[in-house]
Amino acid sequence: MSDFKLTPLDHLIAVYGEGTGTRTYKRYRHLVDKYRPLFPAPRQPGLTEQDSILITYGDQVRQPGIPHLQSLIGFCTAYLQDTISAVHILPFFPYSSDDGFSVIDYKQVDSGLGTWQDIESLGERFKLMFDAVINHISATSDWFGRFLQDEQPYTDFFIVVDGDPDLSAVVRPRALPLLTCVTTRSSEKKVWTTFSNDQIDLNYGNPQVLIEILDTLLFYVQHGADLIRLDAIAYLWKEIGTACIHLPQTHYLVQLMRAALDEIAPHVQIITETNVPHDENISYFGDGTNEAGLVYNFALPPLVLHTLRTGDSTAISRWASGLRLPSTQVTFFNFLASHDGIGVTPAKGLIPPDDIQALVDLAVSYGGRVSYRSNQDGSQSPYELNINYFDALSDPSSEEAQETQVDRFIAAHAIMFSLVGVPGIYFHSLTGSRGWADGILETGRNRTINRQKLELDELKAQLADPASLRSQVFQQLKHLLEVRAFHPAFNPYGRQQVMDIDGRVFAVRRISPGGEQNILCLQNISTQQVTLYLDQLGFPQHKGPQVDLVANIPISPGEEKPLLLRPYQTIWIAPGKGSKHED
């Protein structure tokens, strides 16, 4: 994209034409001016090495008689305030399906979770990421109810398809019908439903829909959002005869959202969620100044899984070496697990088809499920692995030692933590959860396998037990995050240099934005001990004292003193003497 000089008026004219675009711009200006005096004082703009984001449901931890959001606030305050800087609360609005992603009312907090006061209370302790689920809205929403009653202006809020047009070119994220028949007061109609018959796509061809959604985004900022996640944004604009994904109008509208925030809330970041091949995904950076501030790094979860499955870093090193950002104002949102599954589409072209199929087979053999998408020729292909990430790395039925399984899981996250970007950690990963197979039986939905709710008292007891899986995972991940937060070389707007030293090791040199600090991250991704020599690694400061930041022990450089990496060991090397690590 190269439209960073376009004004909001230009964006609107590009989408709607001069007449409608000009009229819509007047409404846009009125909206922005209305919110300008309502916003809280901006927080410190930008993100640093001290930023990491917890991904969680509002009711992730529960206590009898206590609102779920208050239980979450208590847990985060007690366990994470010195480790995590931000909390992504997955959709906390009233909803009818899809665990929150079929929103009934964009501006209400689900009464089963708590109140806006609870959200704002959490925001006093942590930065907040809100979901903007704006591709679609619930079939039980007031908007769609008024559509069914033929009430103005809602008759044009949704996409009605007349006749039987050829929709074979439309890219489908799920193997479900694209159109859903509904009965309105006047007639039967077919409405567009990209994701399910309970998630009715909004019609952005109607500029009033756009204004309502812009109002929603600014409302979120008013209530403390520091980051706004644009859910499924790639499908926003529909045009029959096209793939209906990544259309130019979608990019123009994301740019408009960015322009509105830049004008009156420049501290707020847009983060785009587009589970598509890597090159398409990063198109939402625009030119580096005019679209998303962060983009989900969707290729990372399947690549890390492939890397640890094979014990070979070739594919991930090749991919990471080619990562480019269009400016120093944007960065990646790095993650391994989330409320969704592990998307395999982003890995296409990065690893061979046989290796993608091997991941599919692995997920099934380890007790997971696979979700499929429909192709243009009527066939189906794997879209997502529905499996807990710990389980994807270690067979739940295996008798392998817990220590080895934990080491492998920590290795996966150490790779993620070492790459340029802001790390996001799903609650179930941070607390060492395994998969919840019974959940699929309860709901009939594959994704439930990684969405179990936890009893807070039970979770606390497990975290207090040093021998438990939860405690071992939590303490080690927390340690890595805390080490990472104190070194500017891990700044998300810094640089990285991937090093090809041994196929059993993923090696990346992190460099602070100004180039003053360097850290060499070495990750053994194999079951074998690996011997390396610092003098052979090309690390600039190898002549002086070195310290392994993870273990906090000195490392002596020299040709005669090898560096031994245990299976799955993480070493982050920085200049300095360090101190003898004490257990």
N, C-alpha and C positions, 0 to 999 in steps of 0.2 A: 504494500500500500504506500502511496505517496501523497495522501491528501491531508497531511498534518496542518496545512495552512487554511483548510476550509473552515468556515464559520458554522455555527449551528444552523443558520439560515441556509447556507450552501448544502448542508447535509439533508435538510428537510426538502429542499427543492430537488435534490438528486433522487430522493425516494418518491416524492409525491407530485412532482411537477411544480411549476412556478406559482400558479394560483393557489392551490391547496397548501403547498409548502409555505408560502408567505403568510397565509391565514393561520396555519399551525404554529408558525414562529411567534406570532403575537401571543398565543396561548402559552407557548413555551416560556416566553419572557415573563409573563404574569406569574407563572408557577415558580420560576427561579427567584423572582423578587419577593414572592410570598414567603419562601423558606429562608431567605438570606438572614433575616434577624432572629430566626428561631433556632439556628444551629448553635450547639455548644462551641466553646472555643476549640479550635483545631488542636489535636495532639501533635506531638513531634512528628513531622512528616518523614516518610521513608522507613526503610527496614534495615536492621543491622544484624551482625552475627549473634546478637542476643535474642533474636526473634525465632521462635518455633511455635507451631500451632497444634493444639490438641483438637482432634475431630471427634465429636461426641453427640449423642442424642441428649435432649433435655432431660429425659427420664432414664438415663443410662444407669444411675445408681438410685436405689430406692430405700426408703425407711418408712415404717408404719406411721401414719398420721402426719407426715411432713411433706409439703409440696416438693415435687421432684426437683425443680430448679433450685430450691433451697438446699436440698441434699447435694446436688452437683456443686453448688457454690462452696459448701462446707468441705467437700472432698478436695476440690481444686485449691482452695485456700490452705488447707492443712498439708497437702502432699506436693503441690506443684508450683507454689507461688515463686520459688527461687529457681525454677527449672523451665517452666513454660511461660511464654509472654502473651499468648493469644489463645482464645477458645473459639472454635467453629462449632456453634450450636446448630445441628442439622434442623430442618424446618420445624419450628416450634409453634406453628399456627394451627388452628383447627383444620382437620383434614378428614378425608373419607376413605383413603386407601394408600398403598405404596409407602407405608411408614412415614407419612408426612409430605410426600411429593405430589399429592393431589390436594392442593390447598383450597379450603372453603372460603377463607377470609384472609387476605394478605395483611390486614392491619390489626389483627387480634392475636393475642397469645392464647394457646390452647389452655382452657381452664383446668384441665387435668395436670398441667405442668406447673402453672403459676401465673404470674402477672408481668406486665411491663416493668413494674418496680423491681421484680426479681432479675429481669434481664439487665436493667440498668445497674443494679447492685453488683452483678458479676462484672459489668463493664468498668466499675470503679477499681477493680483489682487486675483485670486483664483486658487487653485489646479484644475486640469482638469481630467475628465474621458472621454475617447473616446470609442466608440463602435467598436469592431472588428467583423463585420458581415461576418464570414469566413466559415460558413457551406455552403453557397450558394452565387450566384451572379446573377445579373439581366440578363434576357433573351435578353436585348438590350445592354448588355455590349460588349466591343470590344473583350474580350476573347471569348464569346459565338458566336459572329458574325464570328470570324475567324474559330471557330469549324464548324459552318454551311457551311463555304467555304472549309472545309477539309484542312485547313492550318496547317502545323506543327509549333510548337509542340502542338497546341491547340486541335488536334484530340483526345488527351488523358487527357485533362483537366477536363472532365466531365464523369459521370458514364453512360455508355451505357449498356443496358440490352438486351441480345440476347435471342430469343426464348420466352418461357412462363414459367419461373421458379416459384416455389411455394414461394410467398412472404407473406404468411399469418402470419408468425411469427413477421414481422416487426412492431415495435411499432409506431403508428401514432399519431402525435400531433393534426392533424386536419382531419376532415371527407372529404378529397379531394383525387383525384387519386394520387397514389404514382409515377406512370410513366407518362410521357408526350411524345407524338409522335411529332417528328420534321422532317423536310425534309432538309437534307444536300445536298451539291453539287452532292454527289455520290449516296445517297440512303435515304430511310426513316429509322429513328432510334428512339428507346425509351430511353429517358434519365430520370434519377432519380430526382424527384422534391418533397422533403419532405413536403414543406410548400405551394407551389402553382406553377402553370405552368409558372409563371414569375420569379421564384426563383430556379435557376438550381444548384443542389448540385455539389460541387467541388469534384474532384477525388483525395483524398490524397494517394491512392495507387500509384500515380505518384509522385515521390519525387520532381519533378520540381515544382509542385503545392505547396508543403510544403515550398520550398525555396522562392517562390514568396510571400507567406503569411508571412513568417518570415521577409522578406524584408519590407512588409507593416507594421508589428508591430513595427519594429525598426524605420521606417519612422515616425510613430505616436509619438514615444518618442522624436525624433529629433524636432518635432513641439510642444512639451510641455505636452504630456500625462503623468500624474502621476499615473493614474489607467487605465487599459485596460480591458474592459468588453468583455468577450468571449461569444457572443450571440449564444444561441442554441448549445452549444459546445457538449452536450451529443450525438448528432447525427453525429458527424464528420466522423467516420469511418463506412463503410458499408461492410457487408459480408453476401452474400445470404445464407439463412439457419439459420441465427441468428435473434435476435430482433433488431439488428443494433442500439443499444443504450448502452452507457456505456461500449463499448468494450475495452479490454486491450490496443489496439493500440491508442485509444483516450486518455487514461490516459498517455501513454508514450509520446504522442505529446504535451500534456499540460505540462508535466514535461520538455520537451525539450524547450518549450517557456519560462518557468520559469528559466531554466538554462541559457539561452541566456541573459535574463534581469538581473539575479543575477550577471553575469560576468561583464557587462558593464553599467548597469543602475539599481543598487540595490535598489534605492529609488522607483522604479515603481512597483506597485502592480497589480497582475492579480486577476480579480474577475469573477467568473463563474456564468453563468445564466442557470440554469437547473431546469425547472418547473416540478419537479417529486417528488415522495414520499420522506420524509425527510431523511431516511437512505441512499437512492441513492444520494440525493442531496449533503450530507456532505462527500460523498466519494471523492469529488473533492478537499478536503483539502489534500488528499494523506496522508503522514505520519506527516503532520504538518510543513514540511520544503521544500517539493519538488513539490507542485502543487499550487493551488490557495492560495493567501493571505487572500482573503475574498470570502465567498459563500453567495449568496442570501438566506435569511431565508424565503423560500417560504411558510412554514407552518404558519407563523405568521399572514398574512392578514385574512385567513379564520378563524383561531382560535380566533383572537380578535373580529371578526364579530360575531362568535358564542357566545363568552363570553358576549358581550353586548346585544345580542338578548335575551339570556336566563337569564341574571343577575346572572350567576353562574360562578365562577372562577375555578371550579374543573378541567376541561379539560386542560386549559392553564397552571394552576399551576403544574399539573402532567407532562405535556410536558416540561415546562421550567425547572422543577427539574431534568429532565433527560438529559438536554443539556450538551454535553461534547465537548471540543475542544482537538485536538490531540497534541497541543503544545501551548506555550505562544507566538508564532510568527504568529498566524492566529486568525481570528475573523469572526463574522457574519456581513453581510450587512443587517440591519433590515429595513423593509419598510412595508407600508400598501397599498399604491396605487402607480400606475405607469401608463405609457402609455398603458400598457396592462390591462386586466381585473384581477379579483380576482380568481386565480387558486384554484380549489377545490380538485384536485388530491393530493396535498401535505397533505391534512387533512385526507386522508384515513388512518384508523387505529388509528387516534388520537381522533376522535369523531365518534359516531355510524352512520351508513348509513342513518338512518332516520333524523339525525340532518344535515347531508350534504344535503339531499333532502329539508329540511326546509330552508336552505340557498338559494337553487335554487328557491324554491317557493317564498321566500321573495324578491329576486332580480326581478322576473317577476312581482310580485304584486306592487313593488315600481317603475315600469316603465323601468326596465332594460331588458337585453337580456341574453341568455345563448348560449354559443358555445359548440359544441359536438365533440367528437373524435370517431374514428372507433375502434372497438375491434376485436380481432382475429376471433370471432365467427360471425362477420358480423353485430353485434348490435352496438349501439352507447351509449355513456355515457357522462354526463356533464363533461366538461373540465374546463370551465372558466365562471365566472359571469361577464358580461359586463355591469358595472354600476359604476357611480361615487361613491367614498367611502362615502362621506357625505350622499348621497341619500341612500346608502345601510344601513346606520345607522338610517336614519330618512326619513320616507315616504314623498316625495315631495308634495303629495296632503293632508297631514295631517294639522290640525289646531293647532298642538302642538306649544307651545311657542318657539320662536327662541332661547331664552336663554337656554332652556333645550336641544335643538338640538345641540347648540354650546358646551355646557358642555359635552354632550355624545361624540362628535367628539374629543374634547380635551382629554377626558379620554382615548379614543382609542390610541391617539398619546403618551400620558403620559406612557401608558403600554410599547409601543415600545421604548420610550426614556429611560426607566428604565432598559432594558435588556442589557446584554453584547453584544457589537457590535457597529458598526458605523451606526447612523440613516440616512436614505435617505428619503427625503420629496419631493413628486411630486409637481410641480408648482401649479396645480389646488387644491391640498390639502392645501398648505401653504396660498393660497389666497382665500380660502373658496368658491370655485366654486361649482355649482350644475351641474347635467348632461345636456348634449346637445343632446336631442332626435332628433332634426331636423338634426343633423349631420349624423345620420344613414340614414335618408331619402335621404340626398345629395349624400352619397358615397355608400350606400348599405352594409357597413361593420359595424358589431356590435361594434368594438373597438372605432369607431369614437365618441361614446357617451362621452368619457372622453378625447377628444383630441381637444377641441375647441381652436382656436386662439383668443387672446384678444387684443383689442385696448388699447394702453398704456395710453392715456389721460383719457379714461373712467375708466380704472383700478385705476389710481392714484386718481381720484375723489372719487371712492368708498372706497378706503383705507383711505382717509382723512375724511370720514364720520363715526364718532364713533358709530353711530346706525346701520351701515350696517353690513350685515353678513360677508362680506369680511374683514372689519376692525376688527371685534371682533375675528374672527378666526386667522387672521394674527398676531394681537398683542399678543394674548395668546400663540400661538405656538412659536413666536419669544421670548417671555419671558421665556418659559420653556427651549428653546435651550440655551439662554444666561445664565440662572442659571446653567444648566447642564455643560456648558463649563468651569466653574471655580472650579470644584470639581474633584480631581483625582480619587475619588471612581468610577466615571463614565468612567474611562479609558477603552477603548475597549478590552484591554488585561488583565483586572482585573478579579475578580471572582464575582459570584452571589450565593446567597442562598435563595431559594424560601421558604416562610413560610406559613404554613397552619393554618390560624387563624380564618377565617370566610369565608364561601362560597360567600359572597357578596363583598369580598375584595380581590384584587390581591396584594400580599405583597412580596417584594423582597429586600433583603439586598445586597447592592453593596459594594464591597471591593476593594480598590486600589491594584495594582499589588504587592506592598511590604507589604500590610496588615496594613498600618498605618492609613488609613482613612476608615470610614464606613458611609454609608447613608442608612436609612431605607425608602423605597418607598412604600407608601400605596395608593392604588387606589380603591375607591368605584366604583364598576361596576354595581350598582343597582340603582333603583329609590327610595330606602329606606335610611333613616338616620341610620348609624351604630355607635354603641358605643364600643370603645376599651379602654384598659388600658395599658399604656406603660410598666408597671411592668410585664405584662403578655406576652409581645412580645419577651422577650429574647434578647433585643437589648443591646449590651455590655456596652454602655455608658449611660444607662438609669438613673444612679444615679446622673449625673451632669446636668448642664444647657443644654437645647436642643432648637433648632430653626427649624421652618418650613421654608425651603429655598424658597418654592414657594410663600408664603405670606409674608416672612421675618418678622415673629412674633415669640416671645419666646413660648416654650411649657414647662409647669411645670410638671415634672414627679410625680407620686405618686398614690397609690391605690385609694385614695378618689377623684382623679381628672380625670374624664373620658375624652377621646379624641373622639370628635364627628365629624364624616365624613358625610358631606352633600351628597345627591345623586350626583354621578359622581365626587366628589371632589378628588383632588390630593394633597397629603401631602408628602413632602420629608423631613425626619427628620435627622438632623446632630448635632453633639456636637457644642455648642456655645450659646451665649446669644441673638444674633440678635438685631434688633431694631424694635420699633413699626411701623407696616406697615401703610403708609398713602396713601389714595386713591388719 
